[in-house]
Amino acid sequence: MKMMKRLSILIMLSSSLFLSGCSAQENQKTEYIKASNIKKEIIPVDGMTCLGCEISLEKAILQEDGIAKVKASHTDKHVVIEYDKTKTDTSTLIKAIKNSGYTTKE
């Protein structure tokens, strides 16, 4: 009986920790971007070695103004960024990548 009680407590704690980690959307900002202002860049990035690197880089880039979409790939060694060209530019994006500890070929 004690074993079942411990197991059920462990399951409840595990699920509550999992669910608390899924609420990261509350910190996201909402921006409206005109479709005609969207520009897409594929920037080569060196230094990413894993999924954690991808997530870290994506979060850093999302902090910049005017970012519509970002997808980093450590296997393809690049990041694809869609952004509002009236709010940011390639040099700002490259600076964000470098400030995150990665290097670019541009």
Rosetta blueprint (number, residue, H / E / L):
1 M L
2 K H
3 M H
4 M H
5 K H
6 R H
7 L H
8 S H
9 I H
10 L H
11 I H
12 M H
13 L H
14 S H
15 S H
16 S H
17 L H
18 F H
19 L H
20 S H
21 G H
22 C L
23 S L
24 A H
25 Q H
26 E H
27 N H
28 Q L
29 K L
30 T L
31 E L
32 Y L
33 I L
34 K L
35 A H
36 S H
37 N H
38 I E
39 K E
40 K E
41 E E
42 I E
43 I E
44 P E
45 V E
46 D E
47 G L
48 M L
49 T L
50 C L
51 L H
52 G H
53 C H
54 E H
55 I H
56 S H
57 L H
58 E H
59 K H
60 A H
61 I H
62 L H
63 Q L
64 E L
65 D L
66 G L
67 I E
68 A E
69 K E
70 V E
71 K E
72 A E
73 S E
74 H L
75 T L
76 D L
77 K L
78 H E
79 V E
80 V E
81 I E
82 E E
83 Y E
84 D E
85 K L
86 T L
87 K L
88 T L
89 D L
90 T H
91 S H
92 T H
93 L H
94 I H
95 K H
96 A H
97 I H
98 K H
99 N H
100 S L
101 G L
102 Y L
103 T E
104 T E
105 K L
106 E L
